[in-house]
């Protein structure tokens, strides 16, 4: 009987120690079939990115100065706003100084020769077409290239490298942003990712569950410029708010578990 009681105590101690360990979760494990060999999901094409106030546009105009020379010449390529393009990715962080055209609070850029041009709400494709059309009165066959050089999202909370993530191609998903920030730590929640977005003076809050495959259908899965992604701590992390819980309790638990284990082994061996 004594041996049986010691054995039960030993199993109970080991079970309690294992329960104290935080349960890890797996990405996209919910709402998916057991066999994914033929599993497909319809994808909606992300909409084109619209220009917003405070964006910085890199605009390059190429034209032919002489029909005889056939020599392309770049003009109007340096805007009046100096901007440092910083990028955080899996390989680290980098920065590059460049110039562009700042979209003011009214949605305009101040472009040489043409003056103020309203670009807010337009896609970069529409901006290129509009500028090329207006410049035809001054240039021969102008070709315009435009892109947003300060496209960035901010990742905060329980990630390995919180900070700003840049996307030169104007497209980044919440998964790509988290990967660039070093992924979610074991102390973070994957099932309640907060995305904060400002659109036309309205602040939106959305929650994403990265444990579910349904996250791919969310309109917030693909991020927009200036979005904020916040990974909140798991409950076990929030409860670690005292010195006793953080330092002494694990030590005491470990010592008690070891003593009970040794005692149980000695008793069982008799």
SEVOGU-125465 format. One record per residue (C-alpha): residue number from 1; x, y, z. Coordinates in nm, 4 decimals. Example, Ala and Ser with C-alpha at 12.3 -4.5 7.8 and 13.67 -1.06 7.14 Angstrom:
pos->1&u->1.2300&v->-0.4500&w->0.7800
pos->2&u->1.3670&v->-0.1060&w->0.7140
! end
This chain:
pos->1&u->0.0000&v->0.0000&w->0.0000
pos->2&u->0.2818&v->0.2372&w->0.0881
pos->3&u->0.4536&v->0.1693&w->-0.2381
pos->4&u->0.1285&v->0.2264&w->-0.4264
pos->5&u->0.0749&v->0.5663&w->-0.2593
pos->6&u->0.4310&v->0.6762&w->-0.3390
pos->7&u->0.3833&v->0.5718&w->-0.6995
pos->8&u->0.0622&v->0.7769&w->-0.7263
pos->9&u->0.2359&v->1.0814&w->-0.5733
pos->10&u->0.5214&v->1.0464&w->-0.8198
pos->11&u->0.2845&v->1.0337&w->-1.1171
pos->12&u->0.0859&v->1.3282&w->-0.9809
pos->13&u->0.3984&v->1.5394&w->-0.9407
pos->14&u->0.5187&v->1.4653&w->-1.2922
pos->15&u->0.1733&v->1.5396&w->-1.4318
pos->16&u->0.1574&v->1.8726&w->-1.2488
pos->17&u->0.5020&v->1.9683&w->-1.3771
pos->18&u->0.4001&v->1.8862&w->-1.7327
pos->19&u->0.0793&v->2.0900&w->-1.7005
pos->20&u->0.2805&v->2.3972&w->-1.6023
pos->21&u->0.4460&v->2.3949&w->-1.9437
pos->22&u->0.2718&v->2.6193&w->-2.1904
pos->23&u->0.0929&v->2.4337&w->-2.4665
pos->24&u->0.2263&v->2.5258&w->-2.8089
pos->25&u->-0.0069&v->2.5839&w->-3.1039
pos->26&u->0.0336&v->2.5043&w->-3.4715
pos->27&u->-0.0293&v->2.7476&w->-3.7563
pos->28&u->-0.3388&v->2.6821&w->-3.9717
pos->29&u->-0.4219&v->2.3511&w->-3.8021
pos->30&u->-0.7933&v->2.4204&w->-3.7502
pos->31&u->-1.0665&v->2.3929&w->-4.0158
pos->32&u->-0.8471&v->2.1843&w->-4.2440
pos->33&u->-0.9087&v->1.8224&w->-4.3502
pos->34&u->-0.7044&v->1.5363&w->-4.2071
pos->35&u->-0.5564&v->1.4667&w->-4.5500
pos->36&u->-0.4520&v->1.7836&w->-4.7305
pos->37&u->-0.3295&v->1.6127&w->-5.0485
pos->38&u->-0.6184&v->1.7518&w->-5.2573
pos->39&u->-0.7237&v->2.0374&w->-5.0336
pos->40&u->-0.7658&v->2.3702&w->-5.2122
pos->41&u->-0.9006&v->2.7083&w->-5.1098
pos->42&u->-1.0286&v->2.9836&w->-5.3353
pos->43&u->-0.8113&v->3.2945&w->-5.3275
pos->44&u->-0.9381&v->3.6469&w->-5.3764
pos->45&u->-0.7036&v->3.8722&w->-5.5695
pos->46&u->-0.5780&v->4.1535&w->-5.3428
pos->47&u->-0.6937&v->4.4964&w->-5.4521
pos->48&u->-0.4501&v->4.7512&w->-5.5871
pos->49&u->-0.2906&v->4.9761&w->-5.3298
pos->50&u->-0.4224&v->5.3317&w->-5.3050
pos->51&u->-0.2062&v->5.6349&w->-5.2334
pos->52&u->-0.2686&v->5.8014&w->-4.8964
pos->53&u->-0.1675&v->6.1334&w->-4.7385
pos->54&u->0.1862&v->6.1230&w->-4.5927
pos->55&u->0.2951&v->5.8625&w->-4.8473
pos->56&u->0.6223&v->5.9362&w->-5.0258
pos->57&u->0.6167&v->5.8638&w->-5.3997
pos->58&u->0.9219&v->5.7845&w->-5.6060
pos->59&u->0.8401&v->5.9132&w->-5.9559
pos->60&u->1.0707&v->5.8654&w->-6.2536
pos->61&u->0.9953&v->6.0196&w->-6.5926
pos->62&u->1.1809&v->5.9065&w->-6.9037
pos->63&u->1.1516&v->6.0804&w->-7.2401
pos->64&u->1.3333&v->6.1102&w->-7.5713
pos->65&u->1.4907&v->6.4530&w->-7.6082
pos->66&u->1.5693&v->6.4149&w->-7.9751
pos->67&u->1.3957&v->6.1898&w->-8.2257
pos->68&u->1.7242&v->6.1706&w->-8.4153
pos->69&u->1.9383&v->6.0599&w->-8.1211
pos->70&u->1.6786&v->5.8185&w->-7.9788
pos->71&u->1.8396&v->5.8654&w->-7.6405
pos->72&u->1.6179&v->5.8239&w->-7.3303
pos->73&u->1.6709&v->6.0954&w->-7.0729
pos->74&u->1.5562&v->6.0863&w->-6.7095
pos->75&u->1.3951&v->6.4027&w->-6.5741
pos->76&u->1.2013&v->6.5118&w->-6.2657
pos->77&u->1.3379&v->6.2153&w->-6.0745
pos->78&u->1.4241&v->6.3789&w->-5.7419
pos->79&u->1.1408&v->6.4914&w->-5.5224
pos->80&u->1.1778&v->6.7462&w->-5.2503
pos->81&u->1.1326&v->6.5042&w->-4.9589
pos->82&u->1.4301&v->6.3100&w->-4.8284
pos->83&u->1.3301&v->5.9730&w->-4.6873
pos->84&u->1.5223&v->5.6844&w->-4.5331
pos->85&u->1.3895&v->5.3522&w->-4.6568
pos->86&u->1.4432&v->5.0991&w->-4.3788
pos->87&u->1.3719&v->4.7304&w->-4.4131
pos->88&u->1.3519&v->4.4502&w->-4.1576
pos->89&u->1.3578&v->4.0966&w->-4.2883
pos->90&u->1.4844&v->3.7529&w->-4.2008
pos->91&u->1.8369&v->3.8573&w->-4.2806
pos->92&u->1.8391&v->4.1629&w->-4.0561
pos->93&u->1.7771&v->4.5312&w->-4.1118
pos->94&u->1.9025&v->4.7826&w->-4.3637
pos->95&u->1.8493&v->5.1455&w->-4.4619
pos->96&u->1.8824&v->5.3534&w->-4.7799
pos->97&u->1.8469&v->5.7281&w->-4.8291
pos->98&u->1.6285&v->5.8381&w->-5.1183
pos->99&u->1.4145&v->6.1308&w->-5.2311
pos->100&u->1.0501&v->6.1387&w->-5.3278
pos->101&u->0.7333&v->6.3426&w->-5.3518
pos->102&u->0.5393&v->6.3775&w->-5.0274
pos->103&u->0.1611&v->6.3467&w->-5.0467
pos->104&u->0.0312&v->6.6307&w->-4.8317
pos->105&u->-0.2673&v->6.6265&w->-4.5974
pos->106&u->-0.4953&v->6.7301&w->-4.8843
pos->107&u->-0.3781&v->6.4405&w->-5.1036
pos->108&u->-0.1623&v->6.6492&w->-5.3422
pos->109&u->0.1967&v->6.6280&w->-5.4598
pos->110&u->0.3869&v->6.9313&w->-5.5899
pos->111&u->0.5278&v->6.8175&w->-5.9226
pos->112&u->0.7615&v->7.0248&w->-6.1424
pos->113&u->0.5952&v->7.2075&w->-6.4334
pos->114&u->0.2529&v->7.0602&w->-6.3536
pos->115&u->0.2182&v->7.2082&w->-6.0052
pos->116&u->-0.0125&v->7.0481&w->-5.7496
pos->117&u->-0.1526&v->6.7125&w->-5.8580
pos->118&u->-0.4205&v->6.5291&w->-5.6592
pos->119&u->-0.3190&v->6.1645&w->-5.6145
pos->120&u->-0.4890&v->6.0468&w->-5.2933
pos->121&u->-0.7001&v->5.7357&w->-5.3413
pos->122&u->-0.5450&v->5.6586&w->-5.6786
pos->123&u->-0.3420&v->5.3471&w->-5.7439
pos->124&u->0.0187&v->5.3849&w->-5.8557
pos->125&u->-0.0905&v->5.2666&w->-6.2011
pos->126&u->-0.3459&v->5.5473&w->-6.2194
pos->127&u->-0.0877&v->5.7992&w->-6.1002
pos->128&u->0.1512&v->5.6924&w->-6.3766
pos->129&u->-0.1159&v->5.7167&w->-6.6446
pos->130&u->-0.2330&v->6.0576&w->-6.5227
pos->131&u->0.1166&v->6.2073&w->-6.5104
pos->132&u->0.2085&v->6.0655&w->-6.8528
pos->133&u->-0.1049&v->6.2199&w->-6.9997
pos->134&u->-0.0379&v->6.5637&w->-6.8455
pos->135&u->0.3318&v->6.5620&w->-6.9440
pos->136&u->0.2575&v->6.4983&w->-7.3123
pos->137&u->0.2081&v->6.8741&w->-7.3533
pos->138&u->0.5722&v->6.9279&w->-7.2537
pos->139&u->0.7621&v->6.6079&w->-7.3395
pos->140&u->0.7926&v->6.3623&w->-7.6237
pos->141&u->0.6462&v->6.0226&w->-7.5389
pos->142&u->0.6950&v->6.0413&w->-7.1623
pos->143&u->0.7145&v->5.7140&w->-6.9727
pos->144&u->0.6354&v->5.7418&w->-6.6020
pos->145&u->0.7206&v->5.4999&w->-6.3223
pos->146&u->0.5819&v->5.5542&w->-5.9716
pos->147&u->0.5882&v->5.3606&w->-5.6474
pos->148&u->0.5370&v->5.4222&w->-5.2774
pos->149&u->0.8754&v->5.4155&w->-5.1067
pos->150&u->0.7555&v->5.4426&w->-4.7470
pos->151&u->0.5230&v->5.1410&w->-4.7568
pos->152&u->0.5663&v->4.9901&w->-4.4131
pos->153&u->0.3836&v->4.8093&w->-4.1365
pos->154&u->0.4690&v->4.7957&w->-3.7670
pos->155&u->0.4866&v->4.4689&w->-3.5733
pos->156&u->0.4725&v->4.4866&w->-3.1923
pos->157&u->0.4266&v->4.2553&w->-2.8967
pos->158&u->0.5428&v->3.8971&w->-2.8484
pos->159&u->0.7705&v->3.8675&w->-3.1523
pos->160&u->1.1454&v->3.8183&w->-3.1607
pos->161&u->1.2260&v->4.1433&w->-3.3437
pos->162&u->0.9517&v->4.4051&w->-3.3004
pos->163&u->0.9788&v->4.7028&w->-3.5323
pos->164&u->0.8951&v->4.8316&w->-3.8782
pos->165&u->0.8739&v->4.6053&w->-4.1821
pos->166&u->0.9042&v->4.7554&w->-4.5319
pos->167&u->0.7633&v->4.6010&w->-4.8487
pos->168&u->0.9047&v->4.7467&w->-5.1727
pos->169&u->0.6565&v->4.5472&w->-5.3823
pos->170&u->0.3579&v->4.7081&w->-5.2016
pos->171&u->0.2256&v->4.3745&w->-5.0822
pos->172&u->0.2818&v->4.1944&w->-4.7537
pos->173&u->0.0637&v->3.9516&w->-4.5633
pos->174&u->0.0380&v->3.9289&w->-4.1862
pos->175&u->0.2319&v->3.6008&w->-4.2031
pos->176&u->0.5150&v->3.7624&w->-4.4006
pos->177&u->0.5251&v->4.0573&w->-4.1597
pos->178&u->0.5479&v->3.8247&w->-3.8587
pos->179&u->0.8191&v->3.6188&w->-4.0289
pos->180&u->1.0198&v->3.9369&w->-4.0960
pos->181&u->0.9835&v->4.0235&w->-3.7266
pos->182&u->1.1338&v->3.6901&w->-3.6245
pos->183&u->0.8050&v->3.4990&w->-3.5781
pos->184&u->0.5814&v->3.4815&w->-3.2717
pos->185&u->0.7547&v->3.3798&w->-2.9507
pos->186&u->0.6294&v->3.0868&w->-2.7454
pos->187&u->0.4855&v->3.3406&w->-2.5010
pos->188&u->0.2639&v->3.4965&w->-2.7710
pos->189&u->-0.0842&v->3.4069&w->-2.8894
pos->190&u->-0.1371&v->3.2964&w->-3.2486
pos->191&u->-0.5149&v->3.2878&w->-3.2179
pos->192&u->-0.5824&v->3.6556&w->-3.1467
pos->193&u->-0.3560&v->3.8739&w->-3.3627
pos->194&u->-0.4683&v->4.2378&w->-3.3593
pos->195&u->-0.4487&v->4.4446&w->-3.6797
pos->196&u->-0.5001&v->4.8213&w->-3.6456
pos->197&u->-0.5728&v->5.0140&w->-3.9657
pos->198&u->-0.6599&v->5.3749&w->-4.0417
pos->199&u->-0.8719&v->5.4432&w->-4.3511
pos->200&u->-1.0109&v->5.7876&w->-4.4396
pos->201&u->-0.9935&v->5.9077&w->-4.0797
pos->202&u->-1.1504&v->5.5901&w->-3.9383
pos->203&u->-0.9489&v->5.3547&w->-3.7175
pos->204&u->-1.0326&v->4.9864&w->-3.7600
pos->205&u->-0.9516&v->4.6970&w->-3.5253
pos->206&u->-0.9533&v->4.3376&w->-3.6498
pos->207&u->-0.8613&v->4.0056&w->-3.4881
pos->208&u->-0.6966&v->3.7211&w->-3.6809
pos->209&u->-0.6662&v->3.3561&w->-3.5773
pos->210&u->-0.3494&v->3.2116&w->-3.7285
pos->211&u->-0.4393&v->2.8673&w->-3.5982
pos->212&u->-0.7219&v->2.8544&w->-3.8529
pos->213&u->-0.7074&v->2.8250&w->-4.2307
pos->214&u->-0.9974&v->3.0719&w->-4.2466
pos->215&u->-0.7473&v->3.3516&w->-4.1840
pos->216&u->-0.6549&v->3.3492&w->-4.5541
pos->217&u->-1.0051&v->3.4750&w->-4.6395
pos->218&u->-0.9866&v->3.7730&w->-4.4055
pos->219&u->-0.9718&v->4.1197&w->-4.5669
pos->220&u->-0.6979&v->4.1960&w->-4.3132
pos->221&u->-0.4731&v->3.9051&w->-4.4106
pos->222&u->-0.2969&v->4.1290&w->-4.6639
pos->223&u->-0.1801&v->4.4410&w->-4.4862
pos->224&u->-0.1926&v->4.8002&w->-4.6039
pos->225&u->0.0672&v->5.0687&w->-4.5522
pos->226&u->0.0924&v->5.1969&w->-4.1949
pos->227&u->-0.0971&v->4.8995&w->-4.0484
pos->228&u->-0.0031&v->4.7947&w->-3.6943
pos->229&u->0.0175&v->4.4250&w->-3.6052
pos->230&u->0.0133&v->4.3432&w->-3.2345
pos->231&u->0.0774&v->3.9978&w->-3.0858
pos->232&u->-0.0553&v->3.9814&w->-2.7328
pos->233&u->0.1030&v->3.7635&w->-2.4623
pos->234&u->-0.0525&v->3.4345&w->-2.3619
pos->235&u->-0.2300&v->3.4120&w->-2.0274
pos->236&u->0.0599&v->3.2299&w->-1.8648
pos->237&u->0.2861&v->3.5249&w->-1.9560
pos->238&u->0.0417&v->3.7805&w->-1.8187
pos->239&u->0.0253&v->3.5914&w->-1.4898
pos->240&u->0.4015&v->3.6147&w->-1.4445
pos->241&u->0.3855&v->3.9450&w->-1.2627
pos->242&u->0.5540&v->3.8610&w->-0.9346
pos->243&u->0.9077&v->3.7696&w->-0.8346
pos->244&u->0.7826&v->3.4586&w->-0.6570
pos->245&u->0.6017&v->3.3326&w->-0.9683
pos->246&u->0.8927&v->3.4070&w->-1.1985
pos->247&u->1.1881&v->3.2990&w->-0.9835
pos->248&u->1.1079&v->3.1021&w->-0.6719
pos->249&u->0.8051&v->2.8941&w->-0.7747
pos->250&u->0.9847&v->2.7102&w->-1.0602
pos->251&u->1.2804&v->2.6357&w->-0.8299
pos->252&u->1.0590&v->2.5086&w->-0.5461
pos->253&u->0.8528&v->2.2982&w->-0.7870
pos->254&u->1.1656&v->2.1481&w->-0.9385
pos->255&u->1.3178&v->2.0642&w->-0.5992
pos->256&u->0.9965&v->1.9073&w->-0.4680
pos->257&u->0.9531&v->1.7052&w->-0.7861
pos->258&u->1.3096&v->1.5763&w->-0.7641
pos->259&u->1.2786&v->1.4814&w->-0.3956
pos->260&u->0.9507&v->1.2991&w->-0.4507
pos->261&u->1.0907&v->1.1191&w->-0.7516
pos->262&u->1.3994&v->1.0024&w->-0.5588
pos->263&u->1.1877&v->0.8998&w->-0.2614
pos->264&u->0.9483&v->0.7053&w->-0.4810
pos->265&u->1.2307&v->0.5248&w->-0.6584
pos->266&u->1.3926&v->0.4282&w->-0.3245
pos->267&u->1.0648&v->0.2981&w->-0.1829
pos->268&u->0.9787&v->0.1007&w->-0.4951
pos->269&u->1.3232&v->-0.0581&w->-0.5034
pos->270&u->1.2887&v->-0.1944&w->-0.1458
! end
